[in-house]
Amino acid sequence: MIKHRTYTINNIAEITGGKCIGVDKNAVIKHLAIDSRILGEASQTLFFAIKAQRNGHQFIAHAYQNGIRNFLVSEDVNWQNYPEANYIVVDDTLKALQKLATFHRSQFALDVIGITGSNGKTIVKEWLYQLLNADFQIVRSPKSYNSQIGVPLSVWQIDEKDTLGIFEAGVSAPDEMSKLAQIIAPKIGVLTNIREAHDEGFQSRRQKLAEKLQLFSGATLLIYSPDHLVEDVQLPCAEQFTWSFTQPADLQIKEVDSHTGFSLIKGSFNGETAVARVNFTDAAAIENAVICWATLLVMGYAIEDAAERLAALQRVGMRLQLVNGIEQCSIIDDSYSADISSLSIALDFLNQQNQHPKRTLILSDLQETGKTAEELYQEIASLLQQKKVDRLIGIGNDITAHAELFKIEKSFFSDTEEFLAHVAQLNFSKETILVKGARKFGFERIVKRLAQKIHDTVLEINLNALQANLQYYKSKLVAQVKTMAMVKAFSYGSGTFEIANLLQHHKVDYLAVAYADEGVALRKSGISLPIMVMSPEPSAFDAMFRYQLEPEVYSLELLQQLLRFIPSEDKPFPIHLKLDTGMHRLGFEPHQISELCTLLSNNTRLNVVTVFTHLVASDDPIHDAFTQTQVTSYEQMYQQLVKTLGYQPVRHLLNTSGITRWSAYQFDMVRLGIGLYGFDSALPKNTLQTVAALKTTITQIKTIAAGETVGYGRRGVLINGGEIATVKIGYADGYSRAFGNGVGKMLVDGQLAPTVGAICMDMCMLDVTGLEVKVGDEVIVFDHNHSISDLAKEIGTIPYEILTNVSQRVKRVYYYE
């Protein structure tokens, strides 16, 4: 047995079938990395250059700069640039990662629960951890690491101290699960459900179910519900345990009695009546709780013991939440869990934030069995040093007792109440604060104290979805083609530095803003990427010069004004030339190119970085002939400019839909705009992920008699009477008056409720007749189910307008899973 996960790079070469080359083949490897920016102990980390949506080989230089000296690759690399590197050469880096994880798993005679299904995998995994961690030392998947890459990284965590593993596995296409089954090698299999998620990757629901069941091919017992089976699918495992809400099963649910804040689940098991109380009322949570109940019973827990444990289940905080805080701070809310693996992930997200120079961690005691308190907090102290945390605020007796281990600015409190009593003395100001704690510490009170107080209407931004959309478009680009991301208009209503930080972290090459003040704000928030200003004003030239912003130049007059501004002794000033090939909005027209060339000829004060144009209708096949004319015109003008300049500026003309439909003209760079946020009319529906969700709440509910009117001008009438709900959103929040009088609809209790009467400045009314609603209930203005595209059609506009019209007084909340 290999203990403590200690391998040498030469060991790993033998395991993966690779060739080991380098200065120290006995270098010890404890950590695996696939991202050059998310690193643990660099000297003991092996970087896998995975070819996925990004080619990891392109990040070897960055990883080397961050201290990595051990690499596993499948492409030729100019290794003389990395004289201290050790490297393993394999045919396929992903297969090598999976092979290494499979070998590592085989070294431990560890009982493992493997979980798959369409929904609920991560919740069930985390709840089983809550239910079982008193009896086992559990190793589990971090967050939702369930992919072809995430599963190997999860299994790599197994160590000699562990007595139970809980790993989840997800697939989106055939022929994926067999690889994960070898890596996880579960003894107990849990199938959560089979629903529509990832249906598009399979020919049928039956094929998807059969693929998922492959995870359990070597297991001895399968836990599942016959409610989710399809005909003719052969079940694996010699033993099976069933649960069901609708038909006979080993654990048969007879009744669910929901009350305010909790539910009683009544069922039968082995001929006995079984009752469990859970602190949830929604159907998904109840189903997940029943799955966990079944697992406890299978593992031999008595009915009474299982019920007692289920009653203590707590909601799982699945997402990091980024919000604006007091005193110009940013708050990262991860206040519902605390363990080493999730702490490391949260600290990586903290490190992505550049808007403030200071990074603070508020951390509770961690419950980590299998290690002494000294070992645990020494590991945390080392982690904080690696992740460059500036200040620690520890809360709890255990972390306080080990205060001397932390060699950074620090303060400690015995409990949350003591912290809140002294929060004013901690002088929070212009810093990014990560709040991470075990649920029992109630750190949601800390987040509430530190966050800005804004009304209940929020625009939720899913950073994972934005990242996935970015990688989707990058995967369509030819190697070496750069990406310019559009963050103008408050990043299409989604935010400023919050979006730019993510884009910078994921290595876009350029940002573009509309006005100089947008660029200045990004610079002040720590954004170092090159920034193009699309509508530069002469009055802003000085600011652009001071903050290293690069203007788009679209006219002879603007160019002459810029030349008069630039001091002759300074280095060449970077500019971007805009050509008008048919949009007829901004840009140099063909007849102006000669005069433009005259101004540029032998001019040493300017550096033309890029030359670009804007396609008028790249998404519409009806206008393809015109698009082709634009391309031809652009290339002719570009060649004229090259002859004058004596060098070749970067070329770009494709916007979002152009990337999709005109891949032959990617040239040197593309511009990605609305596609980042989930909209591209040139793509099939559901290709991109929904990034934004606008939510509000019900303020009051009224019963309206037949014929009574509602709202200004008495425009709203319920002919037969009914109930209306007043919700906290109006035209000052960006919900247009055009949505009034039944045109607009919002999701309430899972159903669309039309507006009643005129839209007011700060609120509006909905017809909720027949719906089970109460004051404080959530109302969804738009999300992935009721999309911005749906709203745009309702009032005859486009998604751009809906998204950018969301007022900045609406609180933005950023999520990262």
N, C-alpha and C positions, 0 to 999 in steps of 0.2 A: 504493500500500500504506500502510495506517495502522500506524505503528510504535509500539512501547512501549505498546500498548493505550490510547492517549490519545484520548479523545473529550471533546467538550463536551456539556453537557446539551441544547443546541440540536441538535447532531449526532444525538444519540440520539432526540430527538423526530422528526426527519426520517426516520430509519431505521425507527422503530416506527409511523410514521403518527399520532403523537400531537400534541397542542397544548401548546406550552411556555409557561409563565407563571412570572414570578418576578423577583427583583431582579438576578440575574446569569445570563443565558442562556449565557454563555461559561465558566461554572464547569466545571473539568476533572473528568472522571470516570475513575477507574482501577479502582475496586472496585464490585462488586455485592453487595447484601445482601438477604436475605429474612427475617432475624431481627433484631429490634431490639436484642437483647442480644449478638449475635455480630458484632462490628464490627472493621474494620481501621482505616485512616486515615479518620476520620469526615468530614473536610472534602472528601475526594475519593471519597466513597461515594454510590452511588445506591441508595435503598431501594425495593424492589419490594413493593407491598402486594398480595401474592398471596392469592387466595381459594382455600384448600385446606381442610384439616381445621380450620384457624383462618383467620379473616378478617384479613389483614395490616393492613387499614385501622384496626383497633382498637389497633394498636401504633405508630401514627404519633407520638403524643405521647411515648411512651417513647423512640423512636428520636431524636426531636428533642432530648429531654433529654440523650441520649448524644452529641450533637454533629452528628447528621446534618442536612444542610440541603437535600438533593436527594431528591425523591420521584417515583415513578411510580405513578399511582393510576387507578382506574376508578369511584370513588364520590365523591359530594360530601363535601368536608372543610371544616371551619370554619377557613379559612386565616388569618383575622385572629389566631388564637391562635399562629400560627407566622410572625411578621413577616419573618424572614430566609430563609424557605423558597423554593426553586425547585421547580416541579413540572411533570410531564408528565401530561396527561390522555389516557387511551386507553380503548378499549372493553373490553379484556380484558388484564389485567396478565400472566398467564401466557403468552399468545400474544405479547405484546410482548417478554417475556424471551427466548422462543424465536426470535423474529424478529431480535432484536439479536445473539444467539449465532450464528445462521445467517449473518448479514452478516459478523460478525467472522471466522468460519471461512473465508468466501470470500476474505478478504484475504491468505491465506497459501497458497502452493503447496506444501503440506506433505503428505508421505505419512502416511496414517493407517491403523492397524489397528483395526477395529471388532469388538467381541466381544459375542456374545449367547448365550443358552442358558438352560436351567433351573437348572443348578448349575455352580459352578466359575468363573464370570466373573471375579470379583475375584482369585482365586488365579492364574488364567492371566495376567491383566493384570500382576499384581505379579511373577510369575516371568518374563514376557517382558521386563519392565523390568530385572530382575537379569541376564538373559541378553544384553541388547542395549545396556545403558547405556555400555559401554566404547566403542561405535562410534557412538552417536547422542546428541544432546542431546534427551532425551525429555520430553514433556509428557503427563501421564496423569490419569485420573480420581482425585481424592482418595478414599481408602477405597473405599466402594461407592456412589459418586455415580452412579447409573445410571437415575434416574427422569426424569419429564417436567420436573422442576425441576433435579435433580442434573446431568443431561447439559449443559444450557446453562451452568451454573456451571463445569463442568469445562472445556468448550471455551473459555470466556472467558479461561482461563489462557494460551492460545496466544500466544506472543510471537515476535519476529523471530529470536531465537537458536535456536529449536527446529527440529530436523531430522526428528523423528518423533513422531507422536501415537499414543497407545494409549488408547482410550476404550471403556468398556463400556456396554451399554444393556439395560435390563430393562423388560418390559411385563407387565401383569396382566389386560389386557382388550383386545378388538379395537380397531382404529383408533387405536392409540397409536404404533406403531413408525415410521410414515411421517414423523411430525414429527421423531423422533430421527434418522432417516436423513438428512434435509436438514441437520440441525445438524452431525452427525459427518462426513458425506460420506467414508466410508472407501474406501481403495483395495484393501486386503486385508480379507476377512471371515473371522472365526473363529466357527464354531458349536460350542459345547462339547458339548452334549447336549440331549435333550428328555426330561424326566421329569415326575413328577407335580406339581412346584411350580407353583402358580397354575392348575392344571387347572380350578378352580371358576369362573374368569373366562371360559372358552371352552366352546363347544358340543362340541368334540372335540379330541383330541390333534392331528389333522390341521390344524384351524383355528389352533391355537396355533403349530404349526411354520410354517405359511404366514405368520402375522403376524410371527414373529421373522425370517424370511428377508427381509422387506421392508427390513431394515437394509442389506442388500447389493445393493439394486436398482441402485445406481450404481457398485458395485465392479467391479474387473477380475478378481479371483481369490477363490475361496471354499475354505476349509479346513473339512472336515467328515468325519464318519464315517457310512457307509451303515448302520451298526448303529442309528442314531437316526432314520432316515427312516421315513416312512409312505408308503403307495402314493399315486400320482397327485399328488404335490406337485412343482410345477415349480421347478427350482433356478435361481437367478439366476447371473450372471457367465459370461463367455466361457471362463475357465479355472477348473479345479477340481482340488483336491488332496485325496485321501482317505487316511484312516487307519482301521485296524480291528483288533480282537482276534479276529474270528471269520470274516472273509471276505476275498477278494482286495482289495487296496488299494495305493495308491502307497507307503504305509508300512504294511506288514503285520506285526503283532506275532505272533511265533510262540510265544513262551514268556516267562513272568515267573517268575523264580527268586528268591524272597524269603528273606532271611537275617535275623539279628538286627540291626536298625538300618539295613538297606539292601536294595535289590532290583536285580537284573540284568534289564533288559528286552532281549530278543533279537528282532530282526525282520529284514526285508529291504527294500531300497530300490534301485531301478534295477538289480535283479539282484545286488546286493551284500549280504553279510551285515552287519548293523548291530547293535551292542551298546551300550547305555547303562546306566550305573550311576546310581541316584538314592538319596538318603538317606532313603527313605520305604518303607513296606511296605503301607500301607492302599490299598484299591482306588481310592478317589477321587483320592488324590494321584498314583497311578501313571497314571490316565487323564489327569489334568491335565498331567503331565509329557510324556505322549505327544503331546498337543495342542501343547505348546510345541516338542517335537522336530520335529513336522511343520512348524511355522511357520519354524523355523530352516532346515530343508531347502528349503522354498519360497523363502526369501530368499537362497539360494545358498551357505549355509555348508556346508563339507565335512563328511562323516560323522564324521571324527575330531574336528574342531573342535566340532561340535555335541555330541558325546559328552562332550568335556572340559568344556564349559560346563554341561551338565546335571548333571555330577558335583558341581559347586559350588553347585547350587541349595540354598537354605536356606528353612526354614519361614517362612511369613508370619504375623506377629503381627497378626491382624485386629481384635483387640479391646483397648481400654483396660481395664485390670483395677484395681479399687479394693479395697484390703485394709487392715486395721488394721496399724499399725506399732509399733515400739518407742517408748518414751517418749511415749505418747499421740499419736503421729503418724498421719496417713493417707498411704498410699502409692499412687500411680497408676503402674501398671506399663505402659509403652509402650516396652519395652526392645529391640524387634527391628527398628526402622526409624528413619531420621532423614533427613528432608528438610523443606523449608520448609512445604509445604502440610500435611503430616501434623503438623508441629510446631504450626501455627496451630490445627488442630482439637483437639489435645491440650491446648493452653493454654486454649481455650474451656472444655473440660471441667474443667480446674483452677479456672477462675474460677467455675464453678458451685458449688464446694465452699465452704461457709461455716462449717464446724465449727471451723476454726482461723483466727486473724487473719493468720498468716504463710504466704506461698506461696513455695515453693522449687522451683527447676528444676535437676536434674542432667542435663547435656547433653554429648554427645560431639561430636567433630569431625563436621561434615556434609560429605558429598561432593556437591557441586553444580557440575557442569561448566557452562561458559557464563558464569560470573561470576568475577571475581577474588576472592581470599580477602578482600580489603578490602571489596568490595561485599557479599559474602555475609554477613560477620559484622556489618557496619553494618546490614544489613537485619534480622538477628536481634536486634541490640541495640534497634532501633526497635520491633520486634515485642514484645519483653519489656517495654518501657516502656508500649506501648499496652495490653498485657494485664495490667499491674499486678503483675508478678512482683517479689517482695521480695528474693530471694537467688538468685544463680546459682553453681552449682558446675560448672565446665567441666573436661572430661577429654579430653586429646589435645593434640598439639603445635600444631595449627593454631589452635584456639580460644584456647589459652594465649597464642599470639603476638599475639593481637588483644585482650588483656585490657583495654587502655585504652579500648576502645569502649563498654564496659558501665559505666553510671553507677549501679549498684546495689551492694548488698553482694555480695561475690564472693570466690571462691577457685578455684584452678586446680591440676590435677594432670596429669602427663604421660601416665598410663595408669591403668587400673582397679586394678592392683595397688597403685600408690602411694596412690590414694584409700582403698582398704580398709585400708591400713596406718595411715592417719591419721583414720579415721572417728570414733573416740572423741573427737578434738579438735574436731570440727565441731559438737558440742553440739546435736544434733537434739532438739527438744522441742516438742510441741504445735503442729506445723505440717503443712501438706499438701505432700507432696513428689512432684513429677512426675519420673519416671525415664525419660529418652528417649535412646536411643543407637543407633548403627549396630551391626549384629549382631557385627561383628568385635571390638567392645569387651567383649563378654560381660557386659552389664549385668544379666543375670539373677542374677549373683553379688551385685550391689549390692542388688537386690530381696530376695534371700534373707537378706542381712545385716540389712536394715532392717525386714523384715516380722516380725510376731509368729510365734513357733513354736507351731503348734497341730497336732493330729494330722490324718491324711490324709483324714478325712471332711469334705467341704465342701458348702455350699449355694450354688450359683451363681445369681446374680440378674442377669437380662438387662434392663438399664435401657432398651435400645431397645424391647424388647417391652412393658415397663410404660408407656413413653411412647406407644407406638402404641395401647395399650388406652385410655389417657387420652384421646387425640385421637379415638378411635372414639366414645366416649361424648359428648365435647364436640361432635362433628359432628352428634349427634342432638338437641342442645339448641336451643331458640329463642333468637334474639339477646337478649343482656342477661341470660339466666339464669345465675346463678352456680353454682360447683361447690365443694362441701365434700368433701374427701378424708379418708377414715378411715385413720388411721395408729396406731390403738390396737393393743394386744397386739403391740408390737414390729413394727408394720406387717405384721400377719398373719404374723409370723415372719420377715419379709424384711429387717428392719433398722430403724434409727431415722433419724438425720440423713441417711444415704445416700439414703433414699427421699424424705424431706422436702425435701432440697436439690433433687432433680429436680422435685418437684411445685411448689416455689416458683419454680424457673426457668421452668417452663411455665405459670405464672400461674393456678394454682388460687386460689380466693378465700379458702378457710378450710381449716384442718386440724382434725381431731377426735381426741382421745385419751381413754382410759378414766379415767386418774387424773392428778392434778396433777403427780406426780413425772415422768411421761412428758413433760408439757408443759415442765416446768422443764429437763429434759435437752435438749429441742429448742431452747429459748431459749439455753442455754449453748453450743449448737452453731451459733449464728448464724441461726436461723430467726426471721424477723420477721413472718411471716403471722399473722393472727388465729387463735387456737387455742381451741376449745371443749373443756371438760373434762366428760365425760359422767357421771362418778361422783364428784362433788366431796365431800370430807369436811370438816366444820367445822374439823378440825385443820389442814387445808391451805389455809384461807382466806387466811392471811397470805402464803403462798408464791404463791398465785394473784394476790393484790393486787400483790406486788412484781415478779412476772414477767409481768404483764399477760395473765393467762389468764382465760378467760371461762367461768363455771360454767353447766352445765345445771341448772336448778331444776325439780324434779319433784314437790315436796310443800310443803304449808303450813308444816310444821315446819322444813324446810330453808330456806325463804324467811325465816321469822322469825329463825332463827339467823344468816342472812346479814345481815339488817337490823340486828341487834344488833352485828354486827362492823364494818360500814361506818361510818367517821367521817362525821359530818354535813357537815363543811366541805369534803370532797373532791368532785370532779366525779362525776357519775352513774356508777355501776359497771355495766358491761355484763353482762347475763345472757341466757340462752336458756331459754324456757319449754317444757317437755315436756308434751304432752297425751296422755292415755290414751284411745284410741278403740277399743280392742279387744285390744291385746296383753296387757294386765293384768300388766305387769311394773313399769314406772315411769311416772309421769305423773299430771297432774291429771285427774280424772274429771269428766264434765259437771255433776254435782251440787255440785262444789267451786268452780266458776267464779265464782259470786257472791261467795263469801268471798275468793277470790283477787283479784277486782276491788276489793273493799273494801280489801285490803292495798296494792294498787297505786295506788289512787285518790289523786291529788295527791301522790304520793311522788316527790320530786325526787332521791333518792339512788340510784335505779335507772334504767337504760336498757335496756328490753327490745329486744334486737337482733333476735332471731328467735323465732318461735313454730312448733313443729313437732310431728309425731307419727310413729309408726312403723307401717308396714303389716305385717300379720301374714302374708299369703300372696300377695304381689304377683306371684309367679312362677307361681301355680297357677290355671288357668282354672276349676277346680271351685269356688274360693272367690271368684270375681269379684263376686258379689252382696254378699258381706261386705266386700270391699275398697271397693265403692261406698258401703256404709253408713259405713265409716270416714271416707271423704272427706267425706261429708255432715256427719257429726258434727264433724269437724275444722273445717269452714268455719263451722258455727254457733258453736262455741266461740271461734274466732278473731274473728268479728265482735263478740261480746260484749266481748272484750278490747280491741278497737280503740276501741269507744265509751268505755270507761273511760280508756284511755291518751291518746286524742286524736291518735294518730299510728299509722301502719301498719308494724309490724315485718316483717322479711323472713319469707316463708312457705316452708316446705319439708316435704315428706312422702315423696318418692320415694327409695327405696334403689336398689341396682344393678338388680335385676330390674324395679323400678318404672319406671326410666328407659326400659327396653326395651318394657314392655307398657302403660304408662299415661302416654304422652307428653302427654295433654291436661291433666295435673295437675303439670306442671313448676313452676308458680307462679314464685317468685323465685329459688329455689335447689334443687339436688338434692344428695343425699349418695351419693358413689361409694365403695364398699368393696371387696368381694371381686372385683368386675369388673376392678379395676385389675390384679389378679394373675392374670387369665385365666379366671375362672369366672363364668358366668351361665347358670343352667339354662333361662332363657327364650330363649336364643339358639341357633341351629344350631351344631353342633360345628365347631370350627376357625374360628369368626368372630373370636375373640380369640386373642392370642398367649400361649404358655406363658412365664411369667416365671421360674419357679424350677426348678432341677434339683438333686437331692440325689445326690451321688456319694461313693463310698468305694473302698477298694482291698482286694485279697486279701493276707492276711498269711501264710497257710500252706495247703498242699494235702496231704491225706492220702488214702491208699487204705484203704477199709473193706471187711472181709470180709463175706460174706453172714451176716446175722443179728446182726452187731455193733450196738451201740447208740451213740447220739451225744447228748451234752449232759446237763444236769441231769435227774434223775429217769428217765434212760434212755428218754426219750420218743421220740427219733428212731431209726428203724431203716431200714437199706437192706436190703430182703429179699434181693436178689440181689447185694449188695455194690456197690462203685463208688468214686467219688471225691467227697470233700467239700472245699469251700474255706471257710476261716474268713475273715470280712470284718470290717472295723473299724467296726462300728456296732451299737449295742444299745439297750435301752430307756432308758438314761440320755441317749442322743442324741435320743430321741423316736421310735424305731422300736418300736412297741408290742409287748408280749408276745403280743397277740392274733394277730400275724403268724406265730407259731411253728408247727411241725409241718406244714409244707407249705401253710399258708394264704397266706403272703406269697410274692412272687416278685420277683426282681431281674434286670435285664438283664446278662448276662455273655456276651461274645463275640457280641453281637447276638441272643442267645436268652434266654428266660425260664428262670431256674433257681429252683426252689422251696426254701424254707427246710427245714432238717432239725433236728428237736429243738426245745427251748425257746430263746427269745431270751434271751441273757445281758445283763448290765448294759452291757458295753462292746463286745460282738461277737456275731456269730451265725454259723451254718453254712449253706452252700448245697450242694445236690446238683448237681455239675458233671460228672457222669458223661457221657463222650462228647464233652465240649467241650474245645477247645484253649485252655487257660488256663495262666497261670504266676503266681508270686508277684509282686505289684506291679501286676497288671493292674487296670484301672479297672472298677468295678461301679456300675451306675446303679440307684439305689433308685427314683427317679422322674424323668421328664423329659417332653418332648413326645410321645415314642413310648410310654412306659409311664407314664401320667398319674397325677396325684394322685387324680383321679376313679376310676381303676381300683383304686388302693389302698383308697380309701374303701369301695368296693363289697365288697372282699375281707373287710373286718371290720365291715361294716354301719354305717358312720358317714358323715360328710360331709367334703368337701375342707377346710373351715375347720379341722376338728380335726387333720387330718394336717399341714397347713401350720403351724399355730400351735404344734403340739407339738414341732417341731424345736428341740432344745435350743440355748440360747445358747452352749454350749461348742462347738457345731459352727461352724467358721469360715465366715463369709460372704464371698464373693468377688463383686464387682460388675463386670459387663462393660458396656462401651459401645463400639459399633462406629462 
